[in-house]
Amino acid sequence: MEKGLPTATLDEGLTFETEAMVPLIGSTISKNLIFPLFMNQRLSKDPGVTDTTIQPKPVQRIGVLGAGTHGGRNCRCKHPQRYTCCHVGQHAKALEKGVGGIAAGFKGLVEKGRMKPDDLWLLVRSARLNAVGSLGNVAECDVVVEAIVENEEVKTSVYNNWNHCCGRNASLASNTSTISITRMATALKNPARFAGLHFFNPVERMPAGRG
């Protein structure tokens, strides 16, 4: 027991805990904390469509636009053992820094025993993670996640360029948390293949779920 802190018997402590807990049961705060729990459980079982014959399209190659914090961490979370990930950044120094962060992240997973050294070596040898400076390199990607600066004009400018190099069936998702997805979709030739997919920071520690 730290010096200066009050002491109490077990019974006194339990009484104090009960008196503090009872008013919270059924309170607005309690309900607001319980609601997301059941909502997340329901969403995890929701197929997303009423027609069960509709199946998600296969995804083999993922592109990530942006060499900043979100872009780099998104690359780390795209299961590189299963997908090929193309990391795109306009500026060489920013891209180099982003790749350095990705490498440090994987090294940390190995040190914690959450990733085998052989898996990391296989990832490097198979070139499943590519860092490039040109948007044209995402031409063969099935899904592209945009995580560049939070500026609508800059984002839509990139989308206009993406229109000319993307595959016919490719989908684009923006990591934006503040800009209208509906408004930005007007910059795309196929707005039906555009969606919002925001990742909170730190991306790799967030629970997987539906967006």
GROMACS elastic network, one bead per residue, 0.5 to 0.9 nm:
[ bonds ]
;  ai    aj funct       b0    kb
    1     4     6  0.86779   500
    1     5     6  0.71747   500
    1     6     6  0.87980   500
    1     7     6  0.79313   500
    2     5     6  0.59111   500
    2     6     6  0.89707   500
    3     6     6  0.86461   500
    8    11     6  0.80580   500
    8    12     6  0.58658   500
    8    13     6  0.61086   500
    9    12     6  0.51698   500
    9    13     6  0.61620   500
    9    14     6  0.86510   500
   10    13     6  0.50862   500
   10    14     6  0.61665   500
   10    15     6  0.85878   500
   11    14     6  0.51491   500
   11    15     6  0.61391   500
   11    16     6  0.86223   500
   12    15     6  0.51077   500
   12    16     6  0.61957   500
   12    17     6  0.86114   500
   13    16     6  0.51284   500
   13    17     6  0.61479   500
   13    18     6  0.86371   500
   14    17     6  0.50020   500
   14    18     6  0.61088   500
   14    19     6  0.86062   500
   15    18     6  0.51545   500
   15    19     6  0.62043   500
   15    20     6  0.86493   500
   16    19     6  0.52319   500
   16    20     6  0.62774   500
   16    21     6  0.86227   500
   17    20     6  0.52109   500
   17    21     6  0.60442   500
   17    22     6  0.86737   500
   18    21     6  0.50049   500
   18    22     6  0.59743   500
   19    22     6  0.57540   500
   19    23     6  0.74240   500
   20    23     6  0.65708   500
   20    24     6  0.75743   500
   21    24     6  0.54899   500
   21    25     6  0.69363   500
   22    25     6  0.55054   500
   22    26     6  0.88301   500
   23    26     6  0.77867   500
   23    27     6  0.71009   500
   24    27     6  0.51296   500
   24    28     6  0.81795   500
   24    29     6  0.72652   500
   24    30     6  0.62401   500
   25    28     6  0.88497   500
   25    29     6  0.88005   500
   25    30     6  0.62945   500
   25    31     6  0.84997   500
   26    29     6  0.81388   500
   26    30     6  0.60106   500
   26    31     6  0.64578   500
   27    30     6  0.51654   500
   27    31     6  0.62827   500
   27    32     6  0.86387   500
   28    31     6  0.51326   500
   28    32     6  0.60896   500
   28    33     6  0.86472   500
   29    32     6  0.51579   500
   29    33     6  0.63184   500
   29    34     6  0.87444   500
   30    33     6  0.52158   500
   30    34     6  0.62203   500
   30    35     6  0.86482   500
   31    34     6  0.51193   500
   31    35     6  0.59931   500
   32    35     6  0.53845   500
   32    36     6  0.71738   500
   33    36     6  0.62355   500
   33    37     6  0.72179   500
   34    37     6  0.53490   500
   34    38     6  0.67494   500
   34    39     6  0.87820   500
   35    38     6  0.55327   500
   35    39     6  0.61024   500
   35    40     6  0.86565   500
   36    40     6  0.59163   500
   36    41     6  0.84624   500
   37    40     6  0.53874   500
   37    41     6  0.64008   500
   37    42     6  0.87961   500
   38    41     6  0.50292   500
   38    42     6  0.61569   500
   38    43     6  0.86047   500
   39    42     6  0.50956   500
   39    43     6  0.61355   500
   39    44     6  0.86316   500
   40    43     6  0.50492   500
   40    44     6  0.61395   500
   40    45     6  0.88596   500
   40   209     6  0.80309   500
   41    44     6  0.52520   500
   41    45     6  0.68253   500
   41    46     6  0.89739   500
   42    45     6  0.54260   500
   42    46     6  0.63297   500
   43    47     6  0.82174   500
   43    48     6  0.84916   500
   43   209     6  0.79745   500
   43   210     6  0.71689   500
   44    47     6  0.81469   500
   44   209     6  0.69446   500
   44   210     6  0.74228   500
   45    48     6  0.88949   500
   46    49     6  0.79633   500
   47    50     6  0.76131   500
   47    52     6  0.76670   500
   48   210     6  0.89868   500
   49    52     6  0.68041   500
   49    54     6  0.75813   500
   50    53     6  0.88968   500
   50    54     6  0.87045   500
   51    54     6  0.58827   500
   52    55     6  0.74572   500
   55    58     6  0.89805   500
   56    59     6  0.87587   500
   57   142     6  0.89657   500
   58   142     6  0.81741   500
   59    62     6  0.74730   500
   59    83     6  0.76579   500
   59   141     6  0.84111   500
   59   142     6  0.57299   500
   59   143     6  0.72055   500
   60    82     6  0.75984   500
   60    83     6  0.52017   500
   60    84     6  0.63669   500
   60    85     6  0.87524   500
   60   141     6  0.77165   500
   60   142     6  0.67437   500
   60   143     6  0.87097   500
   61    83     6  0.56340   500
   61    85     6  0.58986   500
   61    86     6  0.76342   500
   61   138     6  0.87581   500
   61   140     6  0.73581   500
   61   142     6  0.55665   500
   61   143     6  0.69575   500
   61   144     6  0.87505   500
   62    75     6  0.87406   500
   62    78     6  0.77363   500
   62    83     6  0.68761   500
   62    84     6  0.61521   500
   62    86     6  0.62026   500
   62    87     6  0.86781   500
   62   138     6  0.79946   500
   62   140     6  0.88548   500
   62   141     6  0.53201   500
   62   142     6  0.60434   500
   62   143     6  0.50746   500
   62   144     6  0.57142   500
   62   145     6  0.77284   500
   63    75     6  0.83706   500
   63    84     6  0.84052   500
   63    85     6  0.56172   500
   63    87     6  0.60086   500
   63    88     6  0.73341   500
   63   137     6  0.85462   500
   63   138     6  0.57939   500
   63   141     6  0.59435   500
   63   142     6  0.79411   500
   63   143     6  0.62567   500
   63   145     6  0.61372   500
   63   146     6  0.83109   500
   64    67     6  0.83825   500
   64    71     6  0.61667   500
   64    72     6  0.81857   500
   64    74     6  0.72218   500
   64    75     6  0.67181   500
   64    85     6  0.73577   500
   64    86     6  0.61391   500
   64    88     6  0.60346   500
   64    89     6  0.87217   500
   64   138     6  0.84864   500
   64   143     6  0.86378   500
   64   144     6  0.56397   500
   64   146     6  0.59191   500
   64   147     6  0.70174   500
   65    71     6  0.64853   500
   65    86     6  0.84403   500
   65    87     6  0.63098   500
   65    89     6  0.63386   500
   65    90     6  0.89502   500
   65   135     6  0.79774   500
   65   138     6  0.89833   500
   65   144     6  0.72545   500
   65   145     6  0.61693   500
   65   147     6  0.56002   500
   65   148     6  0.63144   500
   66    69     6  0.84536   500
   66    70     6  0.76681   500
   66    72     6  0.75173   500
   66    87     6  0.73465   500
   66    88     6  0.58988   500
   66    89     6  0.51139   500
   66    90     6  0.77912   500
   66    94     6  0.88946   500
   66    95     6  0.81198   500
   66    98     6  0.87537   500
   66   145     6  0.88264   500
   66   146     6  0.66553   500
   66   147     6  0.50858   500
   66   149     6  0.78016   500
   67    70     6  0.77267   500
   67    71     6  0.51533   500
   67    72     6  0.57641   500
   67    87     6  0.73138   500
   67    88     6  0.66785   500
   67    90     6  0.79944   500
   67    91     6  0.82803   500
   67    94     6  0.58290   500
   67    95     6  0.50544   500
   67    96     6  0.82412   500
   67    97     6  0.76673   500
   67    98     6  0.51286   500
   67    99     6  0.79092   500
   67   147     6  0.80514   500
   67   148     6  0.74941   500
   68    71     6  0.52560   500
   68    72     6  0.60536   500
   68    73     6  0.84917   500
   68    89     6  0.84530   500
   68    94     6  0.69908   500
   68    95     6  0.78676   500
   68    97     6  0.82084   500
   68    98     6  0.61164   500
   68   147     6  0.77937   500
   68   148     6  0.72448   500
   68   149     6  0.83676   500
   69    72     6  0.54795   500
   69    73     6  0.61809   500
   69    74     6  0.84851   500
   69    98     6  0.72177   500
   69   101     6  0.83686   500
   69   147     6  0.88338   500
   69   201     6  0.84703   500
   69   202     6  0.86026   500
   70    73     6  0.52187   500
   70    74     6  0.58714   500
   70    75     6  0.86333   500
   70   147     6  0.61910   500
   70   148     6  0.82676   500
   70   175     6  0.83101   500
   70   199     6  0.76055   500
   70   200     6  0.84211   500
   70   201     6  0.72128   500
   70   202     6  0.79297   500
   70   203     6  0.69484   500
   71    74     6  0.51603   500
   71    75     6  0.64922   500
   71    76     6  0.89998   500
   71    87     6  0.76769   500
   71    88     6  0.86132   500
   71    89     6  0.89056   500
   71    98     6  0.77002   500
   71   145     6  0.83474   500
   71   146     6  0.77634   500
   71   147     6  0.53292   500
   71   148     6  0.73184   500
   72    75     6  0.52664   500
   72    76     6  0.66740   500
   72    87     6  0.76572   500
   72    95     6  0.87809   500
   72    97     6  0.89666   500
   72    98     6  0.52623   500
   72    99     6  0.68398   500
   72   100     6  0.89349   500
   72   101     6  0.67851   500
   72   102     6  0.59203   500
   73    76     6  0.50455   500
   73    77     6  0.64285   500
   73    78     6  0.89893   500
   73    98     6  0.84971   500
   73   101     6  0.79399   500
   73   102     6  0.66886   500
   73   105     6  0.83427   500
   73   201     6  0.87129   500
   73   202     6  0.75427   500
   73   203     6  0.59010   500
   73   204     6  0.64138   500
   74    77     6  0.51227   500
   74    78     6  0.64730   500
   74   145     6  0.83881   500
   74   147     6  0.85564   500
   74   199     6  0.80510   500
   74   203     6  0.64974   500
   74   204     6  0.74253   500
   75    78     6  0.54832   500
   75    79     6  0.82478   500
   75    80     6  0.79847   500
   75    85     6  0.65966   500
   75    86     6  0.79857   500
   75    87     6  0.68679   500
   75   102     6  0.73709   500
   75   129     6  0.78896   500
   76    79     6  0.70535   500
   76    80     6  0.73192   500
   76   102     6  0.61306   500
   76   103     6  0.87990   500
   76   105     6  0.74705   500
   76   106     6  0.75160   500
   76   203     6  0.88023   500
   76   204     6  0.71609   500
   77    80     6  0.77344   500
   77   203     6  0.74408   500
   77   204     6  0.57703   500
   78    81     6  0.86473   500
   78    82     6  0.81449   500
   78    83     6  0.68601   500
   78    84     6  0.84653   500
   78    85     6  0.71762   500
   79    82     6  0.55650   500
   79    83     6  0.61454   500
   79    84     6  0.86217   500
   79    85     6  0.87903   500
   80    83     6  0.50005   500
   80    84     6  0.60821   500
   80    85     6  0.67126   500
   80   123     6  0.68711   500
   80   128     6  0.62113   500
   80   129     6  0.69086   500
   81    84     6  0.79626   500
   81   119     6  0.76286   500
   81   120     6  0.89202   500
   81   122     6  0.82891   500
   81   123     6  0.66209   500
   81   128     6  0.76198   500
   82   128     6  0.87559   500
   83   128     6  0.70027   500
   83   129     6  0.87274   500
   84   127     6  0.79495   500
   84   129     6  0.60340   500
   84   130     6  0.80274   500
   84   141     6  0.88361   500
   85   128     6  0.59915   500
   85   130     6  0.63288   500
   85   131     6  0.86246   500
   85   141     6  0.85303   500
   86   128     6  0.80274   500
   86   129     6  0.59024   500
   86   131     6  0.60252   500
   86   132     6  0.72066   500
   86   137     6  0.75250   500
   86   138     6  0.68343   500
   86   141     6  0.80906   500
   86   144     6  0.89052   500
   87    95     6  0.82588   500
   87    98     6  0.89090   500
   87    99     6  0.84446   500
   87   129     6  0.72136   500
   87   130     6  0.58713   500
   87   132     6  0.61421   500
   87   133     6  0.83254   500
   87   138     6  0.88014   500
   88    95     6  0.74728   500
   88   130     6  0.83603   500
   88   131     6  0.59408   500
   88   132     6  0.50247   500
   88   133     6  0.54190   500
   88   134     6  0.65249   500
   88   135     6  0.65923   500
   88   137     6  0.79260   500
   88   138     6  0.81300   500
   89    92     6  0.71701   500
   89    94     6  0.70214   500
   89    95     6  0.52651   500
   89    96     6  0.89811   500
   89    98     6  0.86751   500
   89   131     6  0.77030   500
   89   132     6  0.65389   500
   89   133     6  0.50266   500
   89   134     6  0.73064   500
   89   135     6  0.82207   500
   89   148     6  0.87517   500
   90    94     6  0.78699   500
   90    95     6  0.73779   500
   90   132     6  0.83299   500
   90   133     6  0.51036   500
   90   134     6  0.68661   500
   90   135     6  0.83537   500
   91    94     6  0.53926   500
   91    95     6  0.61157   500
   91    96     6  0.85882   500
   91   133     6  0.70208   500
   92    95     6  0.50843   500
   92    96     6  0.60245   500
   92    97     6  0.85656   500
   92   132     6  0.88079   500
   92   133     6  0.70654   500
   93    96     6  0.50315   500
   93    97     6  0.61509   500
   93    98     6  0.85326   500
   94    97     6  0.50656   500
   94    98     6  0.60883   500
   94    99     6  0.86323   500
   95    99     6  0.61342   500
   95   100     6  0.84792   500
   95   131     6  0.72149   500
   95   132     6  0.78836   500
   95   133     6  0.76905   500
   96    99     6  0.51812   500
   96   100     6  0.61408   500
   96   101     6  0.86886   500
   96   131     6  0.84032   500
   97   101     6  0.62788   500
   97   102     6  0.87368   500
   98   101     6  0.51102   500
   98   102     6  0.63365   500
   98   103     6  0.87390   500
   99   103     6  0.61769   500
   99   104     6  0.85582   500
   99   131     6  0.71665   500
  100   103     6  0.51253   500
  100   104     6  0.61401   500
  100   105     6  0.85507   500
  101   104     6  0.50696   500
  101   105     6  0.61058   500
  101   106     6  0.87333   500
  102   105     6  0.50655   500
  102   106     6  0.63589   500
  102   107     6  0.86281   500
  103   106     6  0.52446   500
  103   107     6  0.61167   500
  103   108     6  0.85721   500
  104   107     6  0.50053   500
  104   108     6  0.61283   500
  104   109     6  0.87356   500
  105   108     6  0.50823   500
  105   109     6  0.64440   500
  105   110     6  0.88857   500
  106   109     6  0.50374   500
  106   110     6  0.64261   500
  106   111     6  0.87468   500
  106   115     6  0.76667   500
  106   120     6  0.73283   500
  107   110     6  0.51344   500
  107   111     6  0.62741   500
  107   112     6  0.87131   500
  107   115     6  0.85421   500
  107   117     6  0.86643   500
  107   120     6  0.82103   500
  108   111     6  0.50270   500
  108   112     6  0.61971   500
  108   113     6  0.85834   500
  108   114     6  0.85806   500
  108   115     6  0.87252   500
  109   112     6  0.51499   500
  109   113     6  0.61796   500
  109   114     6  0.50391   500
  109   115     6  0.52957   500
  109   116     6  0.82541   500
  110   113     6  0.50487   500
  110   114     6  0.58443   500
  110   116     6  0.57866   500
  110   117     6  0.60989   500
  110   120     6  0.79281   500
  111   114     6  0.76565   500
  111   115     6  0.80099   500
  111   116     6  0.89614   500
  111   117     6  0.89649   500
  112   115     6  0.76590   500
  113   116     6  0.67128   500
  113   117     6  0.89449   500
  115   118     6  0.84683   500
  115   119     6  0.67759   500
  115   120     6  0.72737   500
  116   119     6  0.51927   500
  116   120     6  0.65584   500
  116   121     6  0.88198   500
  117   120     6  0.51023   500
  117   121     6  0.62301   500
  117   122     6  0.85976   500
  118   121     6  0.50274   500
  118   122     6  0.60638   500
  118   123     6  0.85332   500
  119   122     6  0.50066   500
  119   123     6  0.61346   500
  119   124     6  0.87383   500
  120   123     6  0.50187   500
  120   124     6  0.63925   500
  120   125     6  0.86382   500
  121   124     6  0.51778   500
  121   125     6  0.60232   500
  121   126     6  0.84436   500
  122   125     6  0.50464   500
  122   126     6  0.58227   500
  122   127     6  0.83381   500
  122   128     6  0.87916   500
  123   126     6  0.54344   500
  123   127     6  0.62122   500
  123   128     6  0.58406   500
  123   129     6  0.73016   500
  124   127     6  0.52747   500
  124   128     6  0.69998   500
  124   129     6  0.74385   500
  125   128     6  0.80604   500
  126   129     6  0.83500   500
  127   130     6  0.63406   500
  132   135     6  0.81103   500
  132   137     6  0.71682   500
  133   136     6  0.88520   500
  133   137     6  0.82313   500
  134   137     6  0.58718   500
  134   138     6  0.82585   500
  135   138     6  0.59490   500
  135   139     6  0.78264   500
  135   158     6  0.85413   500
  135   161     6  0.78634   500
  135   162     6  0.70974   500
  135   165     6  0.76928   500
  136   139     6  0.55841   500
  136   140     6  0.89216   500
  136   161     6  0.88803   500
  136   162     6  0.79145   500
  136   164     6  0.87048   500
  136   165     6  0.57400   500
  136   166     6  0.79280   500
  137   140     6  0.73786   500
  137   141     6  0.83182   500
  137   165     6  0.84238   500
  138   141     6  0.51254   500
  138   142     6  0.85970   500
  138   143     6  0.88161   500
  138   144     6  0.74018   500
  138   162     6  0.85840   500
  138   165     6  0.75011   500
  138   166     6  0.67978   500
  138   167     6  0.86191   500
  139   142     6  0.86261   500
  139   162     6  0.83973   500
  139   164     6  0.89128   500
  139   165     6  0.51874   500
  139   167     6  0.56938   500
  139   170     6  0.85144   500
  140   165     6  0.87128   500
  140   166     6  0.70411   500
  140   167     6  0.60883   500
  140   170     6  0.80636   500
  141   144     6  0.66011   500
  141   166     6  0.76363   500
  141   167     6  0.72940   500
  141   170     6  0.66153   500
  141   171     6  0.85924   500
  142   166     6  0.89018   500
  142   167     6  0.75989   500
  142   169     6  0.71310   500
  142   171     6  0.64097   500
  142   172     6  0.87659   500
  143   169     6  0.89926   500
  143   170     6  0.56359   500
  143   172     6  0.58914   500
  143   173     6  0.76354   500
  144   170     6  0.75755   500
  144   171     6  0.62810   500
  144   173     6  0.62408   500
  144   174     6  0.85372   500
  145   171     6  0.85941   500
  145   172     6  0.59315   500
  145   174     6  0.58195   500
  145   175     6  0.69099   500
  145   197     6  0.78290   500
  146   155     6  0.81944   500
  146   172     6  0.72366   500
  146   173     6  0.60317   500
  146   175     6  0.58591   500
  146   176     6  0.82254   500
  146   197     6  0.89956   500
  147   150     6  0.82280   500
  147   173     6  0.88546   500
  147   174     6  0.64366   500
  147   175     6  0.51383   500
  147   176     6  0.71979   500
  147   198     6  0.89056   500
  148   151     6  0.82470   500
  148   154     6  0.83732   500
  148   155     6  0.71243   500
  148   174     6  0.87527   500
  148   175     6  0.80436   500
  148   176     6  0.85662   500
  149   152     6  0.85986   500
  149   154     6  0.74602   500
  149   155     6  0.75195   500
  149   176     6  0.88322   500
  150   154     6  0.81027   500
  150   155     6  0.76315   500
  150   175     6  0.89385   500
  150   176     6  0.65856   500
  150   177     6  0.83304   500
  150   178     6  0.79346   500
  150   179     6  0.79107   500
  151   154     6  0.54447   500
  151   155     6  0.61686   500
  151   156     6  0.87331   500
  151   179     6  0.81393   500
  152   155     6  0.50657   500
  152   156     6  0.60743   500
  152   157     6  0.84266   500
  152   179     6  0.67622   500
  152   180     6  0.87817   500
  152   184     6  0.74084   500
  153   156     6  0.53844   500
  153   157     6  0.61293   500
  153   158     6  0.87531   500
  154   157     6  0.51252   500
  154   158     6  0.64136   500
  154   159     6  0.87787   500
  155   158     6  0.51938   500
  155   159     6  0.63105   500
  155   160     6  0.88069   500
  155   174     6  0.88150   500
  155   184     6  0.80993   500
  156   160     6  0.61744   500
  156   161     6  0.87143   500
  156   184     6  0.62943   500
  156   185     6  0.84096   500
  156   186     6  0.87735   500
  156   187     6  0.59019   500
  156   188     6  0.82556   500
  157   160     6  0.51937   500
  157   161     6  0.66236   500
  157   162     6  0.87261   500
  157   187     6  0.80886   500
  158   161     6  0.51754   500
  158   162     6  0.61035   500
  158   163     6  0.87205   500
  159   163     6  0.62160   500
  159   172     6  0.88350   500
  159   184     6  0.86574   500
  159   185     6  0.88246   500
  159   187     6  0.63929   500
  159   188     6  0.63173   500
  160   163     6  0.52511   500
  160   164     6  0.72999   500
  160   187     6  0.61432   500
  160   188     6  0.65024   500
  160   189     6  0.84293   500
  161   164     6  0.55962   500
  161   165     6  0.70408   500
  161   166     6  0.88854   500
  162   165     6  0.53068   500
  162   166     6  0.56677   500
  162   188     6  0.83318   500
  163   166     6  0.58345   500
  163   167     6  0.87304   500
  163   187     6  0.87102   500
  163   188     6  0.63887   500
  163   189     6  0.64288   500
  163   190     6  0.84168   500
  164   167     6  0.88120   500
  166   169     6  0.82214   500
  166   170     6  0.63076   500
  166   171     6  0.85963   500
  167   170     6  0.50869   500
  167   171     6  0.85859   500
  168   171     6  0.88617   500
  169   193     6  0.80528   500
  170   193     6  0.72590   500
  171   192     6  0.86468   500
  171   194     6  0.60431   500
  171   195     6  0.81365   500
  172   193     6  0.62705   500
  172   195     6  0.65851   500
  172   196     6  0.86478   500
  173   193     6  0.82510   500
  173   194     6  0.56080   500
  173   196     6  0.53322   500
  173   197     6  0.56566   500
  173   198     6  0.85784   500
  174   177     6  0.87158   500
  174   181     6  0.78612   500
  174   194     6  0.78111   500
  174   195     6  0.64151   500
  174   197     6  0.56495   500
  174   198     6  0.69596   500
  175   196     6  0.62713   500
  175   197     6  0.52035   500
  175   199     6  0.64006   500
  176   179     6  0.60566   500
  176   180     6  0.84166   500
  176   181     6  0.82150   500
  176   196     6  0.69587   500
  176   197     6  0.75307   500
  176   198     6  0.60056   500
  176   199     6  0.86819   500
  177   180     6  0.86614   500
  177   196     6  0.83786   500
  177   197     6  0.87375   500
  177   198     6  0.62087   500
  177   199     6  0.86663   500
  179   182     6  0.89496   500
  179   183     6  0.81416   500
  179   184     6  0.78532   500
  180   183     6  0.52824   500
  180   184     6  0.63162   500
  180   185     6  0.85918   500
  180   196     6  0.89728   500
  181   184     6  0.51961   500
  181   185     6  0.59947   500
  181   194     6  0.80793   500
  181   195     6  0.67862   500
  181   196     6  0.62161   500
  182   185     6  0.52007   500
  182   186     6  0.71651   500
  182   191     6  0.85408   500
  182   194     6  0.89935   500
  182   195     6  0.86719   500
  183   186     6  0.58530   500
  183   187     6  0.81050   500
  184   187     6  0.57871   500
  184   188     6  0.78086   500
  184   191     6  0.88151   500
  185   188     6  0.55222   500
  185   189     6  0.85065   500
  185   190     6  0.81482   500
  185   191     6  0.50514   500
  185   192     6  0.81844   500
  185   193     6  0.89568   500
  185   194     6  0.64678   500
  185   195     6  0.82413   500
  186   189     6  0.76561   500
  186   190     6  0.86496   500
  186   191     6  0.65691   500
  187   190     6  0.88462   500
  187   191     6  0.78684   500
  188   191     6  0.53587   500
  188   192     6  0.89483   500
  188   193     6  0.88006   500
  188   194     6  0.79791   500
  189   192     6  0.89830   500
  190   193     6  0.58951   500
  190   194     6  0.75055   500
  191   194     6  0.52326   500
  191   195     6  0.83837   500
  192   195     6  0.80061   500
  196   211     6  0.76204   500
  197   211     6  0.58152   500
  198   211     6  0.74334   500
  199   202     6  0.81673   500
  199   203     6  0.57671   500
  199   206     6  0.78745   500
  200   203     6  0.55623   500
  200   205     6  0.89294   500
  200   206     6  0.69175   500
  201   204     6  0.78678   500
  201   205     6  0.78690   500
  201   206     6  0.75716   500
  202   205     6  0.57185   500
  202   206     6  0.68082   500
  203   206     6  0.55140   500
  203   207     6  0.88397   500
  204   207     6  0.82608   500
  206   209     6  0.89489   500
